[in-house]
Amino acid sequence: MDLVIPFARPLLAGLLFLRFADAASSEPPPAVAKVLKLFADLNAAQQNPAAQRRVSFTLNEAELNQHFRHSLAVTPRPGIESIFVKIFPNNYISTFTMVDFDAVERWKPGTIPSLMKPVLSGKRTVWTDFRFQSDQGQAKFTVEKAYFEKIPIPAFVVNRVIEALGASQPEKYDTTAPLPLPLGLKKAWTEGNLLKGEN
C-alpha cells in the first residue's frame, strides 16, 4: 500500500515514493502502527463507499519521520536513501532527502545540467522547500527553493530529478501532472507542524 502523500514535488522526492509496509517482520514502531491503522481505515472506507465512513488523520513530524525510516528499511526505493521532513503552516514543507544522483543520471541522462554535476553526483542530501495544494482528491506542488549545503539548486533541476525518480519507481509515478491522493483521500493540509487529511 502506498502513501502517495500528495504534497509537493520536492516532498515527492522522498514521500511520494515511500511504500508503507503492509507487514513487518517484527513489531512496528508506534508511528508505523498508527500509519498502518490509518491506511487500513481508509482502505475499509474506500471498499464500502455506501457506508460513507469519514476518516481523518493528524500526523506530526516525528511520526512521519519514524515511519519513513522504517518504510525505507522495509521497502527500499530506487534512488532514495533517506528522507527527513519538517512541516510548516500554510502547506509548506521542507525535506532533507539523500538522493543517488548517479542513479538518476543513469536512468535519464541529461537530467543534471553539466554545470551542476560536480555538486549533484553520488549520494547527496538535498534540502528542498515546497508548497502544496490539494482538493477533490488531487494535489499540486511548487518548488520554493532547494540547496545542496549552501549551493542553491534551480527549481527546474529539482523538478527534473523528481520526474526521473518518479518514473523509476515500480509504480511509474508521473510527477508532471496533478497527483491523485491515495485511498480515497480528498484533501490534505498543514496546521503548525502537523499534517492533516480527510476522505
C-alpha positions as CSV (number, residue, x, y, z in Angstrom):
1,M,0.0,0.0,0.0
2,D,1.5,3.4,-0.9
3,L,1.2,6.7,0.7
4,V,1.4,9.0,-2.2
5,I,1.4,11.8,0.3
6,P,0.3,14.3,-2.2
7,F,2.0,17.3,-1.0
8,A,4.7,18.6,-3.2
9,R,7.2,17.6,-5.8
10,P,10.2,18.0,-3.6
11,L,8.5,16.1,-0.9
12,L,7.8,13.6,-3.6
13,A,11.5,13.1,-3.9
14,G,11.0,11.3,-0.7
15,L,7.4,10.9,0.4
16,L,5.7,10.1,-2.8
17,F,7.9,7.1,-3.4
18,L,7.8,5.5,0.0
19,R,5.8,2.4,0.2
20,F,4.1,1.8,3.5
21,A,5.0,-1.6,4.6
22,D,2.0,-4.0,4.6
23,A,3.7,-6.2,7.1
24,A,6.9,-6.1,9.0
25,S,9.0,-9.0,10.4
26,S,8.7,-7.6,13.9
27,E,6.5,-5.3,16.0
28,P,6.5,-2.0,14.1
29,P,7.3,1.3,15.9
30,P,4.3,3.2,17.3
31,A,4.2,5.7,14.5
32,V,4.3,2.9,11.9
33,A,1.5,1.1,13.6
34,K,-0.5,4.4,13.6
35,V,0.0,4.9,9.9
36,L,-0.8,1.3,9.0
37,K,-4.0,1.6,11.0
38,L,-4.8,4.8,9.2
39,F,-4.4,3.1,5.8
40,A,-6.5,0.1,7.0
41,D,-9.3,2.6,7.9
42,L,-9.0,4.5,4.6
43,N,-9.0,1.2,2.7
44,A,-12.1,0.0,4.5
45,A,-13.9,3.3,3.8
46,Q,-12.9,3.1,0.2
47,Q,-14.1,-0.5,-0.2
48,N,-17.5,0.3,1.2
49,P,-18.5,3.7,-0.1
50,A,-22.2,3.2,0.7
51,A,-21.3,3.4,4.4
52,Q,-20.0,6.9,3.8
53,R,-17.4,6.4,6.6
54,R,-15.4,9.6,7.4
55,V,-11.7,9.1,8.1
56,S,-9.4,12.0,9.1
57,F,-5.9,12.0,10.3
58,T,-3.3,14.1,12.0
59,L,0.4,13.2,11.8
60,N,3.3,15.1,13.4
61,E,6.8,15.4,12.1
62,A,8.2,12.8,14.5
63,E,5.6,10.3,13.4
64,L,6.2,10.9,9.7
65,N,10.0,10.7,10.1
66,Q,9.8,7.5,12.1
67,H,7.6,5.9,9.5
68,F,9.8,7.0,6.6
69,R,12.9,5.5,8.3
70,H,11.0,2.2,8.8
71,S,9.4,2.2,5.4
72,L,12.7,2.7,3.6
73,A,14.3,-0.1,5.7
74,V,11.5,-2.5,4.9
75,T,11.0,-1.5,1.2
76,P,14.0,0.4,-0.3
77,R,13.2,2.8,-3.1
78,P,15.3,3.3,-6.2
79,G,17.4,6.4,-5.9
80,I,16.3,7.4,-2.4
81,E,18.5,6.7,0.6
82,S,16.7,8.6,3.3
83,I,14.2,11.4,4.0
84,F,13.5,13.7,6.8
85,V,10.7,16.3,6.8
86,K,9.7,19.4,8.6
87,I,6.2,20.7,8.4
88,F,5.2,24.4,8.5
89,P,1.8,26.2,8.3
90,N,0.1,27.1,5.1
91,N,1.0,23.8,3.3
92,Y,4.8,24.5,3.4
93,I,7.1,21.5,3.8
94,S,10.9,21.2,4.0
95,T,12.5,17.9,3.0
96,F,16.1,16.7,3.5
97,T,16.4,13.8,1.1
98,M,19.5,11.7,0.3
99,V,19.3,11.1,-3.4
100,D,21.6,8.9,-5.6
101,F,22.2,11.4,-8.3
102,D,24.4,8.9,-10.3
103,A,21.4,6.6,-10.5
104,V,19.2,9.4,-11.7
105,E,21.7,10.2,-14.5
106,R,21.8,6.5,-15.5
107,W,18.0,6.4,-15.7
108,K,17.6,9.6,-17.5
109,P,20.9,11.0,-19.0
110,G,21.0,14.8,-19.0
111,T,18.7,15.3,-16.0
112,I,21.6,17.0,-14.2
113,P,23.0,20.0,-16.1
114,S,26.7,19.7,-16.7
115,L,27.4,22.8,-14.6
116,M,25.8,21.1,-11.6
117,K,27.3,17.6,-12.0
118,P,30.3,18.4,-9.7
119,V,27.8,19.2,-7.0
120,L,24.9,16.8,-7.7
121,S,26.8,13.5,-8.1
122,G,26.9,10.4,-6.0
123,K,24.7,10.3,-2.9
124,R,23.9,13.8,-1.7
125,T,21.5,15.2,0.8
126,V,19.4,18.0,-0.7
127,W,17.2,20.4,1.2
128,T,14.1,21.3,-0.7
129,D,11.2,23.6,0.4
130,F,7.9,23.4,-1.4
131,R,4.3,24.3,-1.1
132,F,1.3,22.1,-2.0
133,Q,-2.4,22.5,-2.6
134,S,-4.8,19.6,-2.5
135,D,-8.5,19.4,-3.2
136,Q,-11.1,17.0,-4.7
137,G,-8.6,14.1,-4.4
138,Q,-5.7,15.7,-6.3
139,A,-2.6,17.6,-5.3
140,K,-0.3,20.1,-7.0
141,F,3.2,21.2,-5.9
142,T,5.5,24.1,-6.3
143,V,9.3,24.1,-5.5
144,E,10.0,27.2,-3.4
145,K,13.8,26.7,-3.0
146,A,16.4,23.9,-2.9
147,Y,20.0,23.7,-1.7
148,F,22.9,21.3,-1.5
149,E,24.8,22.6,1.5
150,K,24.8,26.3,0.8
151,I,24.6,26.0,-3.0
152,P,21.2,26.9,-4.5
153,I,19.7,24.4,-6.9
154,P,17.3,25.8,-9.6
155,A,13.7,24.6,-9.3
156,F,13.8,23.2,-12.9
157,V,16.6,20.9,-11.9
158,V,14.8,19.7,-8.8
159,N,11.6,19.1,-10.9
160,R,13.6,17.1,-13.4
161,V,15.2,14.9,-10.7
162,I,11.8,14.3,-9.1
163,E,10.4,13.3,-12.5
164,A,13.3,10.8,-13.1
165,L,12.8,9.4,-9.6
166,G,9.1,9.0,-10.1
167,A,9.4,7.3,-13.4
168,S,12.0,4.9,-11.9
169,Q,9.7,3.6,-9.1
170,P,7.8,0.4,-9.6
171,E,4.6,2.4,-9.7
172,K,5.9,4.7,-12.5
173,Y,4.7,8.0,-11.0
174,D,4.2,10.9,-13.4
175,T,5.0,13.9,-11.3
176,T,4.5,16.4,-14.1
177,A,0.7,16.2,-13.7
178,P,-1.6,16.7,-10.6
179,L,-1.3,13.6,-8.5
180,P,-4.3,11.6,-7.2
181,L,-4.5,11.2,-3.5
182,P,-4.4,7.6,-2.3
183,L,-7.1,5.5,-0.8
184,G,-10.0,8.0,-1.3
185,L,-8.4,10.9,0.4
186,K,-10.0,14.2,-0.7
187,K,-7.9,16.8,1.0
188,A,-4.6,17.3,2.9
189,W,-3.1,20.4,4.6
190,T,-0.8,21.5,7.3
191,E,-1.5,23.3,10.6
192,G,1.5,24.3,12.6
193,N,3.9,21.3,12.4
194,L,1.1,18.8,11.7
195,L,0.0,17.2,8.5
196,K,-3.8,16.6,8.3
197,G,-6.1,15.0,5.8
198,E,-9.6,13.5,5.3
199,N,-11.5,11.4,2.9
